[in-house]
Amino acid sequence: MGRFRRALGAFALGYLLLASPGWAETRKVDLALVLAIDVSGSVNEERWRLQREGYETAFKSPEVIQAITSGQHKAIAVTMVEWAGQRHQKQVIDWTIISDETSAVAFASAMLEAPRMYTDWTSISGALDFAVSLFDDSGVEASRKVIDVSGDGVNNQGRAVDDARAEAVAKGIVINGLAILSDYEYLDEYYQEHVVGGAGAFMVVVKDYSTFAQGVQAKLVREIVENETRARGILAGRAAPLYSSK
């Protein structure tokens, strides 16, 4: 099984190298999305694995693929970032265009197989600053720019989160959040007050990592289609997590 997964990961990485920036002309997409994933000290190996598996499941799901292919350009550009302390952010997977099931599955498999980068402090402001800098190198023309921050803790290193958020929003970037209440019961209130921002920004809340996959899928569908009613229609047939809109 381990050999098979490594082979699958190698195939996915090879596919993404072909799909990454470098296309002949600027590709128009409905969304340029930075997935900023918390890997600070509070995220142990089990939690880290559940995060990765949650994203893999979400991007392989018919609901997310339907959301991606229902837009005007029927494509989105996505990149994956892991973040921890003030100077610890890494673009783990380069900008990748997802436009169908094949590209979605390849991206999902690459996310699952990529190694962990860090484990230390929690600098949400550092994560936002780093994510903002990536849009200039996306290689796409996007109708919307979104930073998708998921985490289980408050900012404890680096500059004030409010300042980082304000600068991102001033550039027309939307910041959505996924607050995991495993360690901080009121983290959703913190995210709402200090992290989430921009036109139409929203937050999804999950109680712990066991429900992370469901929360990620719901969040991705909503931010891809940019409409809560349409998102609920796509997700109909299963329980959706609590939405907190700003």
C-alpha positions as CSV (number, residue, x, y, z in Angstrom):
1,M,0.0,0.0,0.0
2,G,2.8,2.4,0.9
3,R,4.6,1.7,-2.5
4,F,1.3,2.3,-4.3
5,R,0.6,5.6,-2.5
6,R,4.1,6.8,-3.3
7,A,3.7,5.9,-7.0
8,L,0.3,7.7,-7.0
9,G,1.9,10.7,-5.4
10,A,4.7,10.8,-8.0
11,F,2.1,10.6,-10.8
12,A,0.1,13.4,-9.2
13,L,3.2,15.6,-8.8
14,G,4.2,15.0,-12.4
15,Y,0.7,15.9,-13.6
16,L,0.7,19.1,-11.6
17,L,4.1,20.1,-13.0
18,L,2.4,20.1,-16.4
19,A,-0.6,21.9,-15.0
20,S,1.3,24.6,-13.1
21,P,2.1,28.2,-14.3
22,G,4.0,28.2,-17.6
23,W,1.0,28.1,-20.0
24,A,1.5,30.0,-23.2
25,E,-1.1,32.7,-22.5
26,T,-2.8,34.0,-19.3
27,R,-5.5,31.6,-18.3
28,K,-8.8,33.1,-17.1
29,V,-10.2,31.4,-14.0
30,D,-13.2,32.0,-11.7
31,L,-11.0,31.9,-8.5
32,A,-7.4,32.1,-7.4
33,L,-7.3,30.4,-4.0
34,V,-4.5,30.1,-1.5
35,L,-5.1,27.2,1.0
36,A,-3.2,28.4,4.1
37,I,-3.0,25.4,6.5
38,D,-2.0,25.6,10.1
39,V,0.9,23.2,11.0
40,S,1.9,25.0,14.3
41,G,2.9,23.1,17.5
42,S,-0.7,22.4,18.5
43,V,-1.1,20.3,15.3
44,N,0.3,16.9,16.2
45,E,0.8,14.2,13.6
46,E,-2.7,12.8,13.9
47,R,-4.2,16.2,13.4
48,W,-1.9,17.0,10.5
49,R,-2.9,13.7,8.8
50,L,-6.6,14.4,9.4
51,Q,-6.2,17.8,7.7
52,R,-4.4,16.4,4.7
53,E,-7.0,13.6,4.3
54,G,-9.8,16.1,4.7
55,Y,-8.5,18.2,1.8
56,E,-7.9,15.1,-0.3
57,T,-11.4,13.8,0.3
58,A,-12.9,17.3,-0.5
59,F,-11.1,17.8,-3.8
60,K,-12.0,14.3,-5.0
61,S,-15.7,14.8,-4.1
62,P,-18.3,15.3,-6.8
63,E,-19.6,18.3,-4.9
64,V,-16.3,20.3,-5.2
65,I,-15.8,19.2,-8.8
66,Q,-19.3,20.3,-9.6
67,A,-18.7,23.7,-8.0
68,I,-15.5,24.1,-10.0
69,T,-17.0,23.3,-13.3
70,S,-20.2,25.4,-12.8
71,G,-18.5,28.8,-13.0
72,Q,-18.1,31.0,-16.0
73,H,-14.6,29.8,-16.8
74,K,-15.1,26.3,-15.4
75,A,-11.7,26.4,-13.7
76,I,-10.0,27.7,-10.6
77,A,-6.3,28.1,-9.7
78,V,-5.2,26.7,-6.3
79,T,-2.0,26.7,-4.3
80,M,-1.2,25.1,-0.9
81,V,0.7,26.8,1.9
82,E,1.7,25.4,5.3
83,W,2.4,27.9,8.0
84,A,3.5,28.1,11.6
85,G,5.7,30.8,13.1
86,Q,6.4,34.3,11.9
87,R,9.1,33.2,9.4
88,H,7.8,29.7,8.7
89,Q,5.6,29.6,5.7
90,K,6.1,27.4,2.7
91,Q,4.3,27.1,-0.6
92,V,4.1,23.3,-0.6
93,I,2.2,22.9,-4.0
94,D,2.6,25.5,-6.7
95,W,-0.3,27.3,-8.4
96,T,-2.3,24.6,-10.2
97,I,-5.3,24.9,-12.5
98,I,-8.2,22.6,-11.7
99,S,-10.8,22.3,-14.4
100,D,-12.1,18.7,-14.3
101,E,-12.0,15.5,-12.2
102,T,-8.6,14.5,-13.4
103,S,-6.9,17.7,-12.3
104,A,-8.9,17.7,-9.0
105,V,-7.8,14.2,-8.2
106,A,-4.2,14.9,-9.0
107,F,-4.1,18.0,-6.8
108,A,-5.8,16.0,-4.0
109,S,-3.3,13.2,-4.2
110,A,-0.4,15.7,-4.2
111,M,-1.7,17.4,-1.1
112,L,-1.9,14.0,0.7
113,E,1.6,13.0,-0.2
114,A,3.5,16.3,0.4
115,P,5.7,16.2,3.5
116,R,5.1,18.4,6.5
117,M,7.2,21.6,6.6
118,Y,7.1,23.1,10.2
119,T,5.8,22.8,13.7
120,D,6.3,25.7,16.1
121,W,4.5,29.0,16.8
122,T,1.2,30.3,15.4
123,S,1.6,33.4,13.2
124,I,-1.7,34.0,11.4
125,S,-0.4,37.4,10.3
126,G,2.7,35.9,8.8
127,A,0.5,33.4,7.0
128,L,-1.7,36.2,5.5
129,D,1.3,38.3,4.5
130,F,2.9,35.3,2.8
131,A,-0.3,34.3,1.0
132,V,-0.9,37.8,-0.3
133,S,2.6,37.8,-2.0
134,L,1.7,34.6,-3.9
135,F,-1.0,36.1,-6.1
136,D,1.4,38.1,-8.2
137,D,3.0,34.8,-9.4
138,S,-0.3,32.9,-10.0
139,G,0.0,33.2,-13.8
140,V,-3.8,33.5,-14.1
141,E,-6.4,36.2,-14.5
142,A,-8.8,35.5,-11.7
143,S,-12.3,37.0,-11.2
144,R,-11.7,36.7,-7.4
145,K,-8.8,36.2,-5.1
146,V,-9.3,34.4,-1.8
147,I,-7.1,33.3,1.1
148,D,-8.5,30.3,2.9
149,V,-7.1,30.1,6.4
150,S,-7.7,27.1,8.6
151,G,-6.3,26.7,12.1
152,D,-6.9,25.8,15.7
153,G,-5.2,28.6,17.6
154,V,-4.8,32.4,18.0
155,N,-1.9,34.5,16.7
156,N,1.0,34.3,19.2
157,Q,3.9,35.6,17.1
158,G,4.4,38.3,14.5
159,R,2.5,41.5,13.9
160,A,-1.1,42.1,14.7
161,V,-3.5,40.0,12.6
162,D,-5.9,43.0,12.1
163,D,-3.1,44.9,10.3
164,A,-2.3,42.0,8.0
165,R,-6.0,41.5,7.3
166,A,-6.5,45.2,6.5
167,E,-3.7,45.2,4.0
168,A,-4.9,42.1,2.2
169,V,-8.5,43.3,2.0
170,A,-7.3,46.7,0.7
171,K,-5.9,44.8,-2.3
172,G,-9.2,43.2,-3.0
173,I,-8.4,39.9,-1.5
174,V,-11.1,38.0,0.5
175,I,-10.1,36.1,3.6
176,N,-12.3,33.1,4.6
177,G,-11.7,31.0,7.7
178,L,-12.1,27.5,9.0
179,A,-11.9,27.6,12.8
180,I,-11.2,24.3,14.6
181,L,-12.4,24.5,18.2
182,S,-10.3,21.6,19.5
183,D,-8.1,23.8,21.8
184,Y,-9.9,27.2,21.9
185,E,-13.7,27.0,22.6
186,Y,-14.2,30.6,21.3
187,L,-11.8,30.5,18.4
188,D,-14.7,31.2,16.0
189,E,-15.2,34.6,17.7
190,Y,-11.5,35.3,17.4
191,Y,-11.5,34.4,13.7
192,Q,-14.6,36.5,13.1
193,E,-13.2,39.5,14.8
194,H,-9.5,39.4,13.7
195,V,-9.1,37.1,10.7
196,V,-12.0,36.9,8.3
197,G,-12.4,39.9,6.0
198,G,-13.4,41.3,2.6
199,A,-16.6,41.4,0.5
200,G,-18.7,38.3,1.1
201,A,-16.1,36.7,3.5
202,F,-17.4,33.9,5.7
203,M,-16.2,31.3,8.2
204,V,-16.9,27.6,8.8
205,V,-16.6,26.2,12.3
206,V,-15.8,22.6,13.2
207,K,-15.7,21.2,16.7
208,D,-12.6,19.1,16.3
209,Y,-10.4,17.4,13.7
210,S,-12.8,14.4,13.3
211,T,-15.2,16.7,11.5
212,F,-12.6,18.6,9.5
213,A,-13.2,16.9,6.2
214,Q,-16.9,17.8,6.2
215,G,-16.1,21.4,7.1
216,V,-13.5,21.7,4.4
217,Q,-15.8,20.3,1.7
218,A,-18.6,22.8,2.6
219,K,-16.2,25.7,2.8
220,L,-14.6,24.9,-0.6
221,V,-17.9,24.6,-2.3
222,R,-19.2,27.9,-1.0
223,E,-16.1,29.9,-1.7
224,I,-15.8,28.4,-5.2
225,V,-19.4,29.2,-6.2
226,E,-19.5,32.5,-4.1
227,N,-23.1,31.9,-3.2
228,E,-24.4,30.3,0.0
229,T,-27.8,29.2,-1.6
230,R,-26.1,27.6,-4.6
231,A,-23.6,25.9,-2.2
232,R,-26.3,24.5,-0.1
233,G,-28.0,23.2,-3.2
234,I,-24.8,21.4,-4.3
235,L,-24.3,20.0,-0.8
236,A,-28.0,18.9,-0.4
237,G,-28.5,15.5,0.9
238,R,-26.0,15.7,3.8
239,A,-25.7,17.8,7.0
240,A,-23.9,21.1,6.4
241,P,-21.8,22.6,9.2
242,L,-22.6,26.0,10.8
243,Y,-21.8,29.0,8.6
244,S,-20.9,32.3,10.2
245,S,-21.1,35.1,7.6
246,K,-19.4,38.5,8.0
